[in-house]
Amino acid sequence: MAVIAVFNQKGGVGKTTTCLNVTAALYMAQQNPIALDMDPQGHLSLSSGIGHVKADMTMAAFFKHNRPLAELLH
């Protein structure tokens, strides 16, 4: 399984757009991509149509409160 990470500390560099488009391209290529929204603002979730995600359902909750990953997948 390949892992692609898109990250940069600076805002406004296209991280969300890049991640969304790479995920869409992989899906269209009949792959099964998983996109993890690590941004506290949740822009990837919003951009992909999931909408606003409650704070206890974020990756921060996974790391901070040991929430099972299976509960956080949409």
Order of alpha helices (4+ residues) and beta strands (2+ residues): alpha-alpha-alpha-alpha
